[in-house]
C-alpha cells in the first residue's frame, strides 16, 4: 500500500507541477513566488520569528534585484534618447 503524502510533499508536488508547466520565465517566477508564500505561511504557523526574519531577508534580496533591473531599464532608455 502506498503511503499518503504529507502536507509539505503535497504542496511541493502541486507547486512544482505549476512551475514546470509555465510557458514563460515570468510565469515560472510568478508560480515560484506563490510557492514561496505558501511555505512562509506554513513557517509562520510554526515559528513566527523565523518566518519574519526569512521574509525580511528575501524582501531585501528581491528589492535589490528589482532595483538592478530598474536601473538597467532606465540606463537603456537614456541611451536610446541619446543615440
C-alpha positions in Angstrom: 0.0 0.0 0.0 1.4 3.4 -1.0 1.8 5.8 1.8 0.0 9.1 1.8 1.9 12.3 1.0 2.4 14.7 3.9 1.2 18.3 3.6 4.7 19.5 2.6 5.1 16.8 0.0 1.7 17.6 -1.5 2.4 21.3 -1.5 5.8 20.7 -3.2 4.3 18.4 -5.9 1.5 20.9 -6.5 3.7 23.9 -6.9 6.4 22.2 -8.9 3.8 21.0 -11.3 2.6 24.5 -11.8 6.2 25.8 -12.3 7.1 23.1 -14.7 4.0 23.8 -16.9 4.6 27.5 -17.1 5.2 28.7 -20.6 7.4 31.7 -19.9 10.1 32.6 -17.4 7.9 35.3 -16.0 5.1 32.8 -15.3 7.7 30.4 -13.7 8.8 33.3 -11.4 5.1 34.0 -10.6 4.4 30.4 -9.6 7.6 30.1 -7.7 6.7 33.2 -5.7 3.3 31.6 -4.9 5.1 28.5 -3.6 7.4 30.7 -1.5 4.5 32.5 0.0 2.8 29.1 0.8 5.9 27.9 2.5 6.4 31.1 4.5 2.8 30.9 5.6 3.3 27.4 6.9 6.5 28.5 8.7 4.7 31.4 10.2 2.3 29.0 11.8 5.1 27.1 13.5 7.7 29.9 14.1 6.6 33.5 13.7 10.0 35.0 14.4 11.9 32.8 11.9 9.2 33.4 9.3 9.6 37.2 9.9 13.4 37.0 9.6 13.3 34.9 6.5 10.7 37.2 4.9 12.8 40.3 5.6 15.9 38.7 4.1 14.1 37.6 1.0 12.4 41.0 0.7 15.8 42.7 0.8 17.2 40.4 -1.9 14.2 40.8 -4.2 14.3 44.6 -3.7 18.0 44.7 -4.7 17.3 42.6 -7.7 14.3 44.8 -8.7 16.5 47.9 -8.3 19.1 46.5 -10.6 16.5 45.7 -13.2 15.0 49.1 -12.9 18.4 50.8 -13.2 19.2 48.8 -16.3 15.9 49.8 -17.9 16.5 53.4 -17.0 20.0 53.3 -18.5 18.7 51.7 -21.6 16.0 54.4 -22.0 18.6 57.2 -21.6 20.9 55.6 -24.1 18.0 55.3 -26.6 17.2 59.0 -26.3 20.9 60.0 -27.0 21.5 57.7 -29.8 
